[in-house]
Amino acid sequence: MFAWSRGWEHWYRRALPAYWIFLFCGTHFPKPLLPGRLPHEDKLAHFLAFAVLAFLLWRCAESLRRPLSGRFVWLALVVLGGYAAIDEYLQRFVNRSVTLSDFLANLGGIVAVLLVLELRRRRTQAPGVAPSAAGPRSAA
């Protein structure tokens, strides 16, 4: 682990709950008008918002327990995918549209980030060393 990243560990532990609350509020207040004319900009916003959530969850978990086990990616996918589904469903009660394409964009952002981070975890993990035997901190 790089020396500069030790200071970031506390930041991730604070940023995750703050961002999650921000995301919940952002998806349950009246729909913002996004500037610009990108095709499917709404889906891009969903993708990016949930990609950031997945990244922050991973980094927060990594700051609490290093190295992460191989099961963490599946746990994160279930938790975040479940949250994305519930979040999309609850929007019907605040006069926002509930669409499968929004949920799939949310899920796409989650899967993309988790895939990249899981591949990074596998590449940096020492061959033949079980995650629990690597100790509390490994030099990644």
N, C-alpha and C positions, 0 to 999 in steps of 0.2 A: 504494500500500500504506500502511495506517495505521501511524503511528509505534509504537503499542503492540504491533502484531502482529509486529514484528521479533524480539522476545524469545521469542515463541511458536515460531519456526522450529526452534530447538534442541529444544524440548519435543516437537514432533511427531516428530522424528527418534529420540527416545528412547521415546516412547509407542508408536509402531507396533510395534517388535519385542517390547516388553514385553506389550502387549495381545495380540499374535498368539500368544505363548507361553501367556499366561493363557487365551485362547480354546481353544487346542489341549488344554491340561490340563483345562479345564472340560468339554470334549466327550468326554474319554476316561477320566474317573473315573466312579464310580457316579453315576447320574442324581440330581440334587438334587430335593428336593420343593419346588416353588414355593408360597409362601403365597398365599392368596386363592382366589377362585373365578371368575376371568375365563374366558370361553369361549375355548378354544384357546390357553390361556396358554403352552403349550409352543411353539407356532408363533410366537407373539408374541416369545418369548425368542429363538428362532432368527432371526427377522426383525431384531430390534434388535441382536443380537450381531454379525451380519454387516453391518448398516448402519454400525455404529461402525467396524468393520474397514475398510470401503470409504472412509469419511470420513477415517480416519487415513492410509490409503494415499495418498489424493488430496492431503491437506495436506502430508504428508511429501514427496511428489514435487514439489509446488508450492514447497516450501521449498528444494529442490535446483535446480530449473529453472523460472524464471518468464519468460514465460508458458508454460503447458503447451501442447503441440501438440494438434490435433484428434484425432490418433490415440491419445492417451493413454487416453481413455475406453474404447476398444476393447481396448487392451492390459490395462487394469485389469479389464475384464469377463472376459477370458479367464483371467487369472491368478487372480482371486478366485473365479470360477465353477469353475475347475479345482480350486482348493483346497477349495471347498465340497463338490464331488463326492468328492474323495479323503478328506476329513475324515469325511463321512457313511459312506463305504465302510469306513474303518478302524474305525469303532465296532463293527462286528460281531465284532472280535477281543477286545473288552473287555466283552462281554456287555451291549451296549446295542443298542437297536433301530435298524435301518437302514430308513428309509422315504422314499419319493419326496416325500411332503408336507413332511418336514423339509428336504430338499434344495431344494424349491421355495420354502419360507419363507426359507431362506438366500439363495437367488438373488433373491427379491423384495426383501429388504433391500439387497442389493448394487445391483440395478438402480435402485431408488428413489433412493438417495443419488447414484449416478453420474449419473442423469438430472438431478437438481436441480443438481448441481455443474457439469455440462456446459452446461446452459442458462445458469447464472450466468457461466461462462467466456465463452460466446458473447456474452452481453449486455454484459459489461465490456470485451471486446476491441475496440479501436478499429477502425472500419470501414475496409477497404482496406489494413490493415497485416497482413502475414504474421507468424505467431508468431515466426519466427526473426529478423525485422527489428525487432522491438519492443525488443530489448536484454535484458540480464539481469534487470532489474527494471522493471516498468511501474507506474505509479500507478493502482491499481485501486480 
